[in-house]
Amino acid sequence: MSQRVADLIQYLMRFFEDSDDKTIGHTLERTVDKENLTDVKHAAIKFAKHRPLIIAIDTLEQYDIRNDSLMNALAALIEYASEFNLEYVPKNVHLKVFVSGEVFPHVEESVLLNPLKAVRNPVYLLWRPKDLLRLIGWRFYRHLEAVELWDQPKDIDWDDDTEVLNKVWKPHFGESHRNARGQLEDTWPYVLRHTQMRPRQLIVICNSIAQLAVQDGTFPHFTDQQIVSGVRNAESRLAREILNSYSEIYPGVDRIVTGLSGLTKVFRGNELDRRASRSAAEWKDEYSPSRFKRLILELGIVGKVTRGDVDSEFIDADFEYGRPDRLEVAHDDTCVIHPMFYQKLNTNMNSEARVMPFTTKRD
């Protein structure tokens, strides 16, 4: 273990090559010695005077919240980071701990002994439509440049999402298209509303569309059919990925959510209690209607309508993945199924309204 620590610090010390002190790297073999470790700490603090030094710790992708040792270890890491930052942030050294959104609410509510003390100024990675548009536009632009297929002007202000939409997205994906139900719809919100506002999901969908265009020989331009089929091909994979990410938290989750099979796209909140009983036999641990409701809200399968109704052209809905806190649904709230799960749950399309699973500001 001491050799692994030495190798790690040797790698990190490459960033300190501009330091006046060139002798530190030669003593890393004995880095576990108290004297040498102190030297390394001094070198890091010296470097941080000129540039912020950020240490990022990424954690697991999946968690079993029933594993007390694992949960306590994660809580200890968060608490340690808090104490570390109190001492070293004034010296420009920062320790950041990344925790998956699937498990963080449980850790904060049930595991941390003093959440207000340990969790200081948490940053939630909540992506906005304009952020995702700029991200996917930049990736697409860089790829087309690399393969010499970019034939549009290059004077793009990447901080202006409207310019990215008009100069990168629309010339290739089109401004509008006919969706799977034959409705004319703007292409960008159509693609985006089949994601849970995560960059990876948007990339998977766009790659799926691009693959069909390559097969048809139209790349980098996409037809209505390629867009509709590409989204449909990708959304089933994305739904499975979401369920898999919660498989350790809710064992048997892929079978539990089948309690929603055949449910209408738009429904009342009290329907969730009736549907919960269908999943009772699939729970490997304690079952209750409230746990069923908590599960489907955490997964982002069901959202609460904030604007529109069954007869509207659009329905805006609030989903838990887009909030820093829990989403609560009352019996008389109007709810919707997320478009990503229509195929998985064989959703009954009782409305022509298009569900927009993110906040919009339409007139």
N, C-alpha and C positions, 0 to 999 in steps of 0.2 A: 504493500500500500504506500509506503514512503517513496518508493521509486515512481509510482504512478503520480503522486503529488508533485514530485520533482519534475517529471515530464510535462505535467500540466503547466506548472509555473514557468518552465523553460519556454513553452509555447507562448504564454502570455507575455513574457519578457521581451518578445520580438517587437512588441508595440512600444517598448521603452528604449529602443535603440538610439533615439536622439538625446537620451539623457547624458549628462556630463560624466556620470559615474559608469565606466565600462566594466567594472570588476564584478558586478553582481552576478552576471551569468556564469562566471567560473566557479561559484560556490554553491550552485543549486543542488549538487549531488547530496549535500548535507543540509538541505533546506528544512528538514524537520528539527534540526538543532535550534534551540531557542535563539541563539545569537544570530544565525543566518536568517531565520524567519523574520526577525526584527529588521534586518537589513532590507529584505524584500519589501516589507511594509513601508519602510521609509522611502524606498525608491518609488513605490506606487503613489504615495502621498506627494512626493516631489513632482512626479509627472502630472498629477491631478491639479496642481497649481496653475498649469497652463491649458489643460483641456479636461473636461469632466470625464471621470472614469466610471463607467456603468457596468456592473456585473449582473448579468441576467441569468436566472435559473428557471429553466422550463421543466415542468413536472409531467406526470403521466397523462396518457390519453384516456385511459379508462380507470375507474375507481370502483372498488367494492366498499360501499359505505358501511357495510356490516363488519368490515375488518377494522376493529378498534385500534390495532397497532398501526395500521397504515394511516388511518385518520388522525391519530394522535401525532404521528411523525410529520404529517403535512401541517398540522396546527403548530407544531413546534418550529417548523421551518418558517412559517409566517411570522410567528412571535419573535424568532431570532432576527429576521430581516428588519422588523420594526425597531428592535433594540440597536442593531447595527447602524441603522440610518440615523438614529438620534445622535450617535457619536461621530459618524463619519460624513454625513451630508454637509455639515459646515466646512469640511475639508475637501469637498467636491468629489467624494467617492460615494456612489449610490448602489444599493443592492435591490434588484427588482425580482420578485417571484411571480411567475405566470401560473395561474391556476385555471383549469378548464371551467367554462360556464356551467357545465353539467353538475359539478360537485361543489362549487364555491358556496352557493346558498346554504347547503347542508352544513358545511364546515363553519360558516359564520353563525348559523342559528343554533347548532347543536354540539359543536366540538370545541371551538375556541372558548377559553374560560372568560376572557375579557375582550370581546370583539371591538369595542370602542377604543381600547388601548392598542390592540394589535393591528387593526386594519385602519391605517391612516391614509386618507386621501386616495382611496382605490380608484383605478382608472379602468373603466369598462370599455372594451373594444367594440363599440356599437357603430357599425358602418352606416353611413347615409347613402341614399341613391347617387348623389353627386360624387361622393368618394369612390364608389364602385365603378361609376362610369369613367372617371379619370383613370382608375387602375386598369380596367380592361381595355380602354382605348390606348393607353400607353403600351401595354403588352402587345396588342394587335399591331400597332404602328411599328414597334421595334422588330417584330417578326417579319412584317412585309418589307421593311427596309433591308433586313438581312438577306431575304431571298429575292430582292430586287423586283418586288411586285407593287411597291408603293407608287401610285401615279397621281396623288393629290398634292396640293401645296404643303410645304413643310413648316410654314410660319404659324404654328399652333401654340396658343397660350394654354399650357397644361394646367394652370390654376383656374381657368375659366371653363366650367363644366358645359356651359351652353356652346362654347366654341368646339369643345371636344365632340359634343353630340353632332354638331353640324358638319364638322370637317373630317371626323373619323368614323363615327357610328353610321350616320345616315347614308353616306356614299356607298357603303358596303352591305349593311343590313336593311337599308330602306327606312323611310320615315314611318310607314304603316304597312300592314299586311292583313290577310284574312286568317283569323285564328281557327282552331279546330272546330268551332261551332259556326264558322262562316261569318263571324262578325268582323267588321273592319276595326282594327286596333293598332295603336302606336306600338312599334316593334320593341323599343327599349323597355317600357313598363311591362310588356308581355313577358319578355325574357326574365326580367328582374323579379316579377311576382311569383315565379316558380322556384325561387330560392328563399332561404331564410337569412338573406342579407349577409352571407359569408362569402368572401372572395373565392375560396376554393370551389364552392358550388356554382358560382357564376362562370368560372373558368371551365368547369366540367361541361356545363350546358353549351357554352360557345364552342368548345372543342368538338362536341357532339354534332353541332350544326356544321362546323367546318369540315368534319369528316365526310358528311353527305355531299357537301359542295365539291370536295376533291374527287369523290367517286363520280359525280355528274359532270365534272370538268368546268364548273362555273367559279371555283375559288379564285379570288377572294370576294366574290359577290354571291349573295345568298337569295334564293327564291322563297316564296311563301311556304311552299311545301317542305323545303329543307329546314326552315325555321321551326315549323310546327312539329315535324317528325323528329328533329334533333332535340327539341325540348321534351317531347314525349319519351324518347329513348333514354334521356338522362334522368328524368325525374324519378323513375322507379329505382334507379341506382342510388340516387341521393336520399330517397326515403329509407332505403335499407341501411345506408350509412348512418343516418340519424338514429335509427333503432339500435344499431350495433354499438354506437357510442354510449348508449344507456344500458347495455346488456348486463354490466356488472352492478349497476345501481338498482335496476329492476330486472331480476332474472326472469326469462320467459317473456320479455317485453314484446317480441314480435307476435306472440300469440295473444297476449293481453289486449293489444290495441285492436284486434279483430272484433272486439265488442262494438266498435264503431262502424263495422261493415254495413253498407247499405243505408247509412244515415244520410239525411238530406244535407245539401251544401249549406243551407241557412236554417237554423233551428233555435229553439228556446233553451236556456240554460238548464231547466229542470229535466230535459231529455237525457242529460248526462247521468243522472242518478238511475234512470230506468235502464240505460245501456250498461251501467257498471255491473249489474248482476250477471250479464252475459259473460263477463271475464272472470267470474269468481273461481271457476275450476282451474284456471290457468296460472293462478298466483302460487308461487312456491313458498311464500311466507304469508304473513297475516294480510288478509283481504278486508277492505272496507270501501264503500262508495267514495269516501273522501280521498283515499289513496289513489283510486282510479282517476278521479278528477285531477289530482295533483300531478299524476304521471303524464296525462295527455296535454296538460298545460305546460309542463316543463319541457316536453318534447317539441312544443310548438305545433302540434297537430290541430289544436283548437284555439281560436282567438275570439276576442270580444269586439263586436261591431261598435265603431265610434261615429260612423256617418253612413247614411244610406239604409236601404231595407231591401226586401226580396224583390220589389218592383223597380229598384233604381238601376241606372246604367252601370254605376260603380258602387262598391261597398268598401269603405275603409275599415280596417280591423287592426286591433292592438294585440300583439303576440308577446309572450313572455321573453323570448330571445332578444327582443328589441328594447327591453327595459332593464334598469339596474336593480329593480325590486320584483317581488312576486306579482303575478297577475291573478286577480280574484274574479270569479264569475258567479253572479247571483242567479237564482232560479228564474227571474224575469228578464235577464239580460238576453240580447240577441247574439247568437254565436255563429261562427262559420268554420268550415274545414279549410285548412291550408291547401292551396292548389297543388303543392308538391305531393300530397297524399291522395289525390282523387283516384288514381289508378289503384294504389295499394289497398284502399278501403272501399273500392267500387261505389264511390259516392253517388247519391241520387241527385241529379242536377235539377233541383226544383226552382231554380231562378236563372234568368239570363244575365244577372248582374255579374260583373267581373270583380273578383275579390282582390283588393290591393293590400297585401300584408305589410304595409309600412305607412308612415304618416305622409299624407299628401296635402297640398294647399291649392286644390282646384277651385275655380269659381263655381 
